[in-house]
Amino acid sequence: MNADLYVQVEPRNINYLNRIMEGYEYLGMVTTLDRQAGILRIRCTSDTRLETQELLSTLKIPLRFLSDSIVAALGKRE
């Protein structure tokens, strides 16, 4: 099972989210799929996916979780 998360943030918040994830280095690694649209992939393991989702949900920035099918339809999946 793919444990990756896909999220969308305002482009100005990409670096912020990346820095937060760097601080929690064991949770996941951020890859920018579309800088202009703010679409990011967070590579997690099945053991860290839920904790990563919970952490992202607490951030004080607008953030939207995207389904695999939405990302695939946008042609942004790596």
Beta strands, then each sheet from edge to edge (+ up, - down):
strand 1: 5-9
strand 2: 29-34
strand 3: 39-43
strand 4: 63-66
sheet 1: 2+ 3- 1+ 4-
end
